[in-house]
Amino acid sequence: MSHHRTLRQIFAVPAIIGVLSGIGLVSALVGDGWWDIASWLMLMLPVVLYLFYVELRSRIRP
């Protein structure tokens, strides 16, 4: 039995990552200090998630 997902379920996490990346880009342009820290954290999110899932996949499939 297969589990069917709706479009909302499929695109929810990528949309959230995209919004956070956009906020990170804007915060990098807007201010200094805490804005820079916020922008770095938000812009590192896609990279960290990618590395996490690559490592997870390599552990599951040898």
N, C-alpha and C positions, 0 to 999 in steps of 0.2 A: 504494500500500500504506500503510495507516494504522498508526500505532504506538499500541498500547493501553497505558495506564498503570494501575497498581494504585492502590488507595486509599492505600496507604502512600506511594507516590511522589507522589501529588497533595497529600496533607496533611502531608508531612514538614516542609517549610519553614514553612508557617503555624503548625504546632504549636510549632516551635522558637522562632519569633518571639513567640508567645503565652506560652510558658514564660519567656523572657527578660524580657518585659514584666511578668509577674507577679513575678519576682524583683526587678525594678526597683522595683515598687510597694512590695514588702515592705521592701527595703533603704532606701527613702525614709522609711519609718515607724520603722525599727529604730534607726538610728544617725546619727551626724554625721561630718563629715570625709570620709574615703574612701568611706563608705557613700553620702553625697550624690553624690559624683562617679560612683560605680558606678550609682546610680539614674538620674542624668541620661543617662549613656551608653546604658543599656539602654532607657530610655523614648524616647530620640531615634531608636533603630534603626528602628521602623516608619515614622517620618516621613521619615528619610533614604532608606530603601528606596523609599518611595512617590515621592518627588521624583526619585530616580534613574531609576526605570522610566517616569515621565511624560516626563522629558527624553529617555530612550532611544527611547520610542515616537514622540515628536514628530520625532526625527531620522530614524527609519525611514520614517514616513508623513508626507510634507510636506503 
